[in-house]
Amino acid sequence: MQRHRASKVKSLGSQHSEEDDHLNVLSEWEMSRLKDFWHKVKFGKLRCFLWEPHEGLTRPNPQQDDLEGKIFNMASSLNIYSGLLVSGLLGYVLTPSDEEATGVNELTGLPRQTLVDVQTLCSHINLIASSLVFAFTVFVMVFVCLETKHTVHYAATRSSGLMDWAFVAFCQVFIVSGQACVAAILHMSPTWAKITIAVDVVLTVGLTIWMQQTLFGMFPVHMDPFIWVAPGRLLHGLIYGRETQRRLGRLMAMEAADHIDLDEDSRNPVGDDEGQSAESKALEGFLRVALPNVPKDRLALISRAMVDEALTLEMLQCTAVRPEGYQTLVRLLDMSMVT
């Protein structure tokens, strides 16, 4: 079954390559980089940092999916976010203040002018960062409209910077939170300032953790490079494993291989199947009990094909406890379906 699908995908890819060789805009080095990236994704080993490329936008097929629209929407989201920050900060930062902060702050014991300077510094950082993000995303939206389905794939291979700008927007949230705390110190009584700061900190930390739980739950593969700023999700992965990342990664790599000649069979080193070998052995033991009359070499082939299709022992057990799960397992284990 898996060999048949792989041969079908390979034949379709070779046919597409023969028809559109003259339209290929990627160099050999760029293709090698894409292969390395999707090779990591396939085996759930995506562990890149901000300085390493994230080639997630190369998975959609430029000929079938609206890749230009996806890039435009990503840039538009960042543009709206940064535009709101710029519009709120322009009046505060660029309008000179006639009031001079004098005296000492009762809560911190620092000169009030020092606190005003800290707040102004944070405002300047946010304003400059937001202005640059706003200008950058405007240029992205303008120039992506000039791309076609044949050339936009090259732009997609260089789009990992959009993830970096999204991370900048994430960091700006904490700068705004810090400004809110400084404003509470400046303009509120000591008692209410303490209460307000405590509420701000609890909301910032709590909602950030909640946001991370939701994002990592919805997009475990794409968010995986940012796990180093999500200690809760890192601990979750250490306890419960990375089966979800491996299962989705295999599917994503297969989708990317539909229009990118990844040539996975020639790139898999021996150590890459270690994660699948344990699953294959456990599944083979289950199949040995379920199918006692099937030869061992045949069972090994079946178990490996099922693991490649994400039909692990855990998946079969979850299926068995569901209504009509037994009939589903019988259909899955039907030997006539395995080629």
QUIMOJO-V71457 format. One record per residue. N is the residue number from 1. D_CENTER is the distance of its C-alpha to the mean C-alpha in whole Angstrom. Layout:
BEGIN
N:D_CENTER
N:D_CENTER
END
This chain:
BEGIN
1:30
2:27
3:29
4:30
5:27
6:26
7:29
8:29
9:25
10:27
11:30
12:28
13:26
14:29
15:31
16:28
17:29
18:32
19:32
20:30
21:31
22:32
23:29
24:27
25:25
26:23
27:25
28:26
29:24
30:21
31:21
32:21
33:18
34:16
35:18
36:17
37:13
38:13
39:16
40:13
41:11
42:14
43:15
44:12
45:13
46:10
47:11
48:11
49:12
50:12
51:15
52:13
53:12
54:8
55:10
56:8
57:11
58:13
59:13
60:15
61:18
62:20
63:23
64:22
65:19
66:19
67:17
68:19
69:18
70:15
71:15
72:18
73:16
74:13
75:16
76:18
77:16
78:16
79:19
80:21
81:19
82:21
83:24
84:25
85:24
86:27
87:29
88:29
89:30
90:32
91:35
92:35
93:34
94:37
95:40
96:42
97:43
98:47
99:46
100:47
101:45
102:48
103:49
104:47
105:44
106:45
107:42
108:41
109:44
110:43
111:44
112:43
113:42
114:40
115:38
116:38
117:37
118:34
119:33
120:34
121:32
122:29
123:29
124:30
125:27
126:25
127:27
128:26
129:23
130:22
131:25
132:23
133:20
134:22
135:24
136:21
137:19
138:23
139:23
140:20
141:21
142:25
143:24
144:22
145:25
146:27
147:24
148:25
149:24
150:25
151:24
152:21
153:19
154:20
155:18
156:15
157:15
158:16
159:13
160:11
161:13
162:12
163:9
164:12
165:14
166:11
167:11
168:15
169:15
170:14
171:17
172:19
173:19
174:21
175:23
176:24
177:25
178:27
179:29
180:30
181:31
182:33
183:34
184:35
185:37
186:39
187:40
188:41
189:43
190:42
191:42
192:40
193:38
194:37
195:36
196:34
197:32
198:31
199:30
200:28
201:26
202:26
203:24
204:22
205:21
206:21
207:19
208:16
209:16
210:17
211:14
212:11
213:13
214:12
215:9
216:8
217:11
218:9
219:6
220:7
221:5
222:2
223:3
224:6
225:7
226:8
227:10
228:13
229:13
230:13
231:16
232:16
233:13
234:14
235:18
236:17
237:15
238:19
239:21
240:19
241:18
242:15
243:16
244:13
245:11
246:14
247:15
248:12
249:11
250:15
251:15
252:12
253:14
254:17
255:16
256:16
257:19
258:21
259:21
260:20
261:23
262:21
263:24
264:22
265:26
266:27
267:24
268:24
269:25
270:27
271:25
272:22
273:23
274:24
275:21
276:23
277:26
278:26
279:25
280:27
281:30
282:30
283:30
284:33
285:35
286:34
287:35
288:38
289:39
290:38
291:40
292:43
293:44
294:42
295:42
296:40
297:38
298:38
299:36
300:34
301:33
302:32
303:30
304:28
305:27
306:26
307:24
308:22
309:22
310:20
311:24
312:24
313:27
314:25
315:24
316:28
317:29
318:27
319:28
320:32
321:32
322:31
323:34
324:35
325:32
326:35
327:36
328:32
329:33
330:36
331:35
332:32
333:34
334:37
335:38
336:39
337:35
338:34
339:35
END
